[in-house]
């Protein structure tokens, strides 16, 4: 009996040994399938990402600028005669909002409605003839270049003097498009740039060697604020 039991155990053990390679092979095959699946997934993912990355956003269609055509001859809209003036009208400027225009004369600036020419205001406290008049881009400050007593900044709302930038004769003035600076020039032939808010001089350009006397007769800022054009009168 003992011998029979031993033989039975040996046969069972042998059968177990015979099944082990088959099980191992199945596990290996299953692992390979899993590895292959992962590898394929890993390779396939960048293709989707690359396709998404290469999609370029559609550019909005540029709006066509409307062409403004000017035809025919200029038409006189209105004329205003300043009577009983002992001195000439010397300067003119339109306000930034396009509602009014201001004319400079001796001791006075006259402001008219632009659409019908009606006189709506007059500042009579200027120290001398207004050679030049200009407005800050926000329309709050009026700059005047006087025949004498220099260049002055005024409060447009009440006509009060904010500050005198400098003295001298035959003064001209121009504001930068950003509203931060104002340029002035006069008979000396030099050009100065000032901080509007503080009144501080921040730059000075000496008169070029173009002959004598080299008076400045006009000054104007480029819209970019990077350039100034200056008109000189010389011999």
BAKE-716135 format. One record per residue: residue in three letters; y, z, x of N, C-alpha, C in turn. Coordinates in steps of 0.05 Angstrom, whole numbers. Atoms other than C-alpha are relative to their C-alpha. Layout:
<atoms>
   type       ny       nz       nx      cay      caz      cax       cy       cz       cx
    Ala        Y        Z        X        Y        Z        X        Y        Z        X
...
</atoms>
This chain:
<atoms>
   type       ny       nz       nx      cay      caz      cax       cy       cz       cx
    Unk      -24        0       17        0        0        0       25        0       17
    Unk      -23       -2      -18       48       19       56        5      -27       13
    Unk       -3       26      -12       34      -48       89       11      -20      -19
    Unk      -11       18       20       48      -85       24       29        4       -4
    Unk      -29       -5        4      115      -50       16       16      -11       24
    Unk      -14       10      -24      135      -67       88        2      -30       -1
    Unk       -1       30        2      116     -140       77       21       -9      -20
    Unk      -20        7       21      157     -141       13       28        2        9
    Unk      -26       -4      -11      218     -113       48        8      -21       20
    Unk       -5       21      -20      212     -163      105        7      -26      -14
    Unk       -5       25       14      209     -221       56       28        0      -13
    Unk      -27       -3       12      271     -195       19       22       -3       20
    Unk      -20        1      -21      309     -187       84        3      -29       10
    Unk       -1       28       -9      290     -258      105       15      -18      -19
    Unk      -14       16       21      315     -286       39       30        5        2
    Unk      -29       -7       -3      382     -250       49       12      -15       23
    Unk      -10       14      -23      390     -280      118        3      -30       -5
    Unk       -1       28        6      377     -349       91       24       -8      -18
    Unk      -23        5       18      433     -343       39       27        3       14
    Unk      -26       -5      -13      488     -320       88       15      -25        9
    Unk      -15       25       -9      505     -389      119       12      -15      -23
    Unk      -11       14       24      513     -419       50       25       13      -11
    Unk      -23      -14       10      561     -365       28       24       -4       18
    Unk      -22        4      -19      601     -371       92       12      -27       -2
    Unk      -10       28        2      606     -446       83       18       -3      -25
    Unk      -16        1       25      632     -437       11       27       13        4
    Unk      -25      -13       -5      685     -388       34       18      -17       18
    Unk      -16       17      -18      707     -435       90       12      -23      -15
    Unk       -9       23       16      712     -494       42       23        9      -18
    Unk      -21      -10       18      753     -452       -7       25        6       15
    Unk      -23       -6      -17      799     -429       49       14      -26        8
    Unk      -12       26       -7      809     -501       71       15      -12      -23
    Unk      -14       11       24      827     -522        1       26       14       -4
    Unk      -25      -15        3      877     -466       -4       21       -7       21
    Unk      -19        7      -22      907     -482       64       12      -28       -4
    Unk      -10       27        5      911     -555       46       21       -1      -22
    Unk      -19       -1       22      946     -539      -19       26       11        9
    Unk      -25      -12      -10      997     -495       16       14      -20       18
    Unk      -12       20      -18     1008     -548       70       13      -22      -16
    Unk      -12       22       16     1019     -602       18       25        9      -14
    Unk      -24      -10       14     1067     -559      -20       23        3       19
    Unk      -21       -4      -20     1105     -542       43       12      -27        8
    Unk      -11       26       -9     1112     -615       63       15      -13      -23
    Unk      -13       14       23     1131     -638       -7       27       12       -6
    Unk      -26      -13        8     1188     -587      -15       24      -12       14
    Unk      -24       12      -13     1235     -617       38        8      -27      -13
    Unk       -7       26       12     1230     -685        3       18        4      -24
    Unk      -17       -5       23     1259     -656      -60       27       10        8
    Unk      -26      -10      -10     1313     -619      -21       17      -22       12
    Unk      -15       22      -13     1331     -681       19       12      -18      -21
    Unk      -10       17       21     1338     -722      -44       25       12      -13
    Unk      -22      -14       12     1384     -670      -74       25       -1       18
    Unk      -22       -1      -19     1426     -666      -11       14      -27        3
    Unk      -12       27       -4     1436     -741       -6       15      -10      -25
    Unk      -15        9       23     1464     -747      -76       29        5        4
    Unk      -29       -3       -5     1538     -760      -66       14        3      -27
    Unk      -15       -4       25     1586     -735     -119       17      -25       -7
    Unk      -15       23        9     1620     -789     -159       30        6        3
    Unk      -29       -3       -4     1693     -798     -138       15       -7      -25
    Unk      -16        8       24     1743     -796     -195       16      -25        5
    Unk      -15       24       -2     1775     -861     -208       30        5        3
    Unk      -29       -4       -5     1845     -864     -180       17      -11      -23
    Unk      -17        9       22     1898     -868     -233       20      -20       11
    Unk      -18       20       -8     1939     -930     -228       29        9       -5
    Unk      -28       -8        3     2012     -915     -215       15      -20      -16
    Unk      -16       18       17     2058     -943     -267       23      -12       16
    Unk      -21       14      -14     2104     -994     -236       25        0      -16
    Unk      -25        0       13     2176     -984     -253       16      -24        8
    Unk      -15       25       -5     2213    -1049     -260       29        3       -8
    Unk      -28       -1        6     2288    -1053     -257       10      -29       -2
    Unk       -9       28        5     2317    -1116     -287       28        1      -12
    Unk      -27        2       12     2385    -1139     -309       21       12       18
    Unk      -23      -10      -15     2453    -1116     -287        5       29       -7
    Unk       -7      -28        7     2475    -1043     -282       21        1      -22
    Unk      -17       -2       23     2511    -1020     -344       17       26        2
    Unk      -17      -23       -1     2571     -973     -345       -5       17      -25
    Unk        6      -18       22     2552     -913     -387       25       14      -10
    Unk      -26      -13        7     2618     -875     -385       17        2       24
    Unk      -19       -4      -22     2680     -865     -343       19       22       -9
    Unk      -18      -22        6     2724     -803     -339       23       -2       20
    Unk      -24        2      -17     2795     -808     -313       12       28        4
    Unk      -12      -26       -6     2821     -746     -278       30       -5        4
    Unk      -29        5        0     2895     -748     -294       15       21       16
    Unk      -19      -18      -13     2953     -717     -256      -12       14       25
    Unk       11      -11      -25     2914     -706     -191       18       -8       23
    Unk      -16        6      -23     2957     -700     -130      -17       -7       24
    Unk       18        6      -22     2896     -708      -86      -24      -17      -10
    Unk       22       18        8     2837     -757      -86      -25       17       -6
    Unk       27      -10        3     2768     -743     -112      -16       -8       26
    Unk       12        5      -26     2726     -737      -48      -30        2        1
    Unk       29       -3       -2     2654     -720      -64      -12        2      -28
    Unk       14        0       26     2601     -723     -119      -29        7        4
    Unk       28       -7       -1     2531     -695     -132      -11        5      -27
    Unk       14       -6       26     2481     -693     -190      -17       25        4
    Unk       16      -25       -1     2448     -627     -206      -30       -7        0
    Unk       29        5       -2     2372     -622     -192      -14       -4      -27
    Unk       13        3       27     2356     -617     -267        9      -26      -13
    Unk       -9       25       11     2393     -683     -279       18        2      -24
    Unk      -16       -4       24     2437     -653     -333       30       -3        5
    Unk      -29        0       -5     2505     -651     -298        5      -14       27
    Unk       -9        8      -26     2544     -681     -241       27       14        7
    Unk      -23      -15       -9     2598     -647     -200       17      -17       19
    Unk      -18       15      -17     2659     -679     -168       19       19       14
    Unk      -17      -17      -16     2699     -648     -112       27      -12        5
    Unk      -28        9       -6     2774     -651     -103       14       23       15
    Unk      -16      -20      -14     2830     -608      -75       -2       27      -15
    Unk        3      -27       11     2814     -534      -89      -19        2      -24
    Unk       14        0       26     2770     -554     -148      -25      -17        1
    Unk       23       17        7     2701     -579     -168       -2       -2      -30
    Unk        2        5       29     2694     -610     -237      -29       -7       -6
    Unk       28        6        8     2626     -611     -272        0      -13      -27
    Unk        2       16       24     2610     -663     -325      -28       -1      -11
    Unk       26        7       11     2553     -673     -373       -8      -28        8
    Unk        8       27      -10     2513     -731     -346       -2      -21      -22
    Unk        6       20       21     2496     -764     -412       25      -11      -14
    Unk      -24       11       14     2567     -770     -440       26        4       16
    Unk      -23       -3      -17     2615     -750     -384       19       23       -8
    Unk      -18      -22        9     2645     -690     -421        3       21       22
    Unk       -5      -21      -20     2678     -640     -374       -8       27      -11
    Unk       11      -25       10     2641     -574     -381        7       24       17
    Unk       -6      -22      -17     2664     -532     -322       18       -9       23
    Unk      -17        6      -23     2714     -528     -265        3       26       16
    Unk       -4      -22      -18     2715     -482     -205       25       -6       16
    Unk      -26        5      -12     2786     -476     -179        7       19       23
    Unk       -5      -20      -21     2777     -424     -125       -8       -9       28
    Unk        6        9      -27     2758     -468      -66       24        2       18
    Unk      -23       -6      -18     2800     -456       -5       15      -26        9
    Unk      -13       25       -7     2816     -530        8      -15      -23      -13
    Unk       13       23       11     2793     -600       -8      -30        1        5
    Unk       29        0       -2     2719     -607      -22      -10      -27       11
    Unk        9       25      -12     2696     -660       27      -28       -8       -9
    Unk       28        5        6     2623     -653        7      -10       22      -19
    Unk       12      -19       18     2583     -620      -48      -30       -7       -3
    Unk       29        3        2     2507     -609      -54      -12       24      -14
    Unk       13      -22       14     2458     -567      -93      -27        6       13
    Unk       26       -8       -8     2397     -527      -73      -20      -12      -20
    Unk       19       12       18     2332     -555     -102       -5       15      -27
    Unk        3      -15       25     2328     -499     -154       25        0      -17
    Unk      -24        3       15     2399     -514     -176       17       26       -2
    Unk      -14      -25        3     2422     -442     -166       23        3       20
    Unk      -20       -3      -21     2465     -452     -104       15      -27        4
    Unk      -16       24       -6     2522     -501      -94       11        3       29
    Unk      -11        0      -26     2541     -518      -23       24      -18        1
    Unk      -24       17       -2     2611     -544       -8        9       -1       29
    Unk      -12        3      -26     2638     -572       56       30       -5       -3
    Unk      -29        1        5     2713     -560       58       15      -15       23
    Unk      -16       14      -20     2767     -600       93        9       19       22
    Unk       -4      -22      -19     2786     -535      126      -15       25      -10
    Unk       14      -25        7     2754     -466      125      -30       -2       -2
    Unk       28        1       -4     2684     -491      138      -18       -7      -23
    Unk       20        5       21     2621     -493       95       -6       26      -14
    Unk        3      -24       16     2609     -445       38      -23       -4      -20
    Unk       20        0       21     2552     -428      -10       10       16      -23
    Unk      -10      -12       24     2569     -412      -82      -23        5      -20
    Unk       18       -5       22     2531     -382     -141        8      -20      -23
    Unk       -6       21       21     2526     -440     -192        7       13      -26
    Unk       -3      -11       27     2523     -394     -252       29       10       -5
    Unk      -27      -11        5     2591     -359     -242       21      -10       20
    Unk      -19       11      -19     2623     -397     -184        8       19       22
    Unk       -7      -20      -20     2626     -335     -140      -11       -9       28
    Unk        7        7      -27     2622     -343      -64      -23       18       10
    Unk       22      -15      -11     2555     -322      -35        4        6       29
    Unk       -6       -5      -28     2573     -331       38       13      -25       12
    Unk      -11       22      -15     2613     -374       86      -17       -3       25
    Unk       19        5      -23     2567     -406      138       15       -2       26
    Unk      -16        2      -24     2621     -424      188       27      -12       -8
    Unk      -27       11        5     2693     -448      195        1      -28       11
    Unk       -3       27      -11     2722     -513      222       11      -19      -20
    Unk      -12       21       16     2749     -578      195      -20      -22       -7
    Unk       16       24        9     2718     -636      156      -30        7        0
    Unk       27      -10        0     2652     -603      137      -17      -14      -20
    Unk       19       13       17     2590     -634      107      -26       16       -1
    Unk       21      -18        5     2527     -603       79      -24      -14      -14
    Unk       24       11       13     2455     -618       58      -22       21       -1
    Unk       21      -19        3     2397     -576       31      -27      -12        6
    Unk       27        9       -5     2324     -582       53      -15        0      -27
    Unk       14        3       25     2274     -602       -1      -16       25       -8
    Unk       15      -25        6     2236     -535        4       19       22       -9
    Unk      -19      -20       10     2300     -497      -14        4       24       19
    Unk       -2      -22      -19     2296     -453       48       23       -2       20
    Unk      -20        4      -21     2347     -484       94       23      -19      -10
    Unk      -23       17        6     2415     -518       92       11       -9       27
    Unk      -11       11      -25     2444     -563      146       30       -6       -4
    Unk      -29        5        1     2519     -569      161        9      -13       26
    Unk      -12       12      -23     2562     -609      208       30       -5       -6
    Unk      -29        4        4     2637     -619      219       12      -16       23
    Unk      -15       16      -20     2690     -649      264       -9        6       28
    Unk        9       -7      -27     2660     -614      324      -23      -19        9
    Unk       22       18       -7     2602     -663      320      -27       13        3
    Unk       25      -14       -2     2548     -610      323      -12        4      -28
    Unk       15       -4       25     2495     -598      269      -13       28        2
    Unk       12      -27        1     2473     -528      248      -19        2      -24
    Unk       18       -5       22     2414     -506      206        0       30       -6
    Unk       -3      -28        8     2418     -441      166      -22        8      -20
    Unk       18      -12       20     2371     -396      127       17        6      -25
    Unk      -16       -2       24     2397     -400       56        1       29      -10
    Unk        1      -27       11     2374     -330       35       16       20       17
    Unk      -13      -20      -18     2400     -292       96       27      -10       11
    Unk      -24       11      -12     2455     -339      120       -2       -1       30
    Unk        4        0      -30     2426     -334      191       -2      -29       10
    Unk        3       26      -13     2435     -394      237      -26        0       15
    Unk       26        1      -13     2367     -416      261       -3      -23       19
    Unk        1       22      -19     2382     -480      299       28      -12        4
    Unk      -25       15       -5     2439     -520      331       -7      -24       16
    Unk        4       25      -14     2439     -592      353       27      -10       10
    Unk      -25        8      -12     2494     -614      401        6      -30       -7
    Unk       -8       28        5     2533     -678      389      -11      -19       21
    Unk       11       19      -19     2499     -738      421       23      -14       15
    Unk      -20       13      -16     2536     -777      475        4      -28      -11
    Unk       -4       26       14     2561     -833      430       29       -8        0
    Unk      -28        7       -1     2636     -834      446       17       21      -14
    Unk      -19      -19       11     2697     -798      421       14      -12      -25
    Unk        2      -30        0     2718     -765      377      -27       10       -9
    Unk       26       -9        8     2648     -762      347        0       18      -24
    Unk       -1      -16       25     2667     -733      279      -24       -6      -17
    Unk       21        4       19     2611     -723      229       13       -7      -27
    Unk      -10        8       26     2625     -759      163      -20        2      -23
    Unk       20       -4       21     2560     -748      126      -26       11       14
    Unk       25      -11      -10     2494     -711      134      -20        2      -23
    Unk       19        0       22     2429     -715       95      -28        6       10
    Unk       28       -8       -7     2359     -684       97      -19      -22       -9
    Unk       22       16        9     2297     -727       95      -17       17      -20
    Unk       15      -15       20     2252     -707       35      -22       17       13
    Unk       21      -16      -14     2198     -682       85       11       25       12
    Unk      -11      -23      -13     2247     -633      115       -2       -1       31
    Unk        4        2      -29     2229     -658      185       22      -15       15
    Unk      -21       16      -12     2289     -703      197       27        4      -13
    Unk      -27        1       10     2364     -704      189       13      -26        7
    Unk      -16       24       -7     2407     -766      184       29        9        1
    Unk      -28       -8       -4     2478     -758      210       17      -24        5
    Unk      -19       22       -4     2536     -807      204       24        9       16
    Unk      -22       -7      -17     2586     -804      261       22      -21       -1
    Unk      -22       18       -3     2655     -834      266       10        2       29
    Unk       -8       -1      -28     2673     -853      338       17      -24        6
    Unk      -17       22       -9     2716     -901      377      -18      -24        7
</atoms>
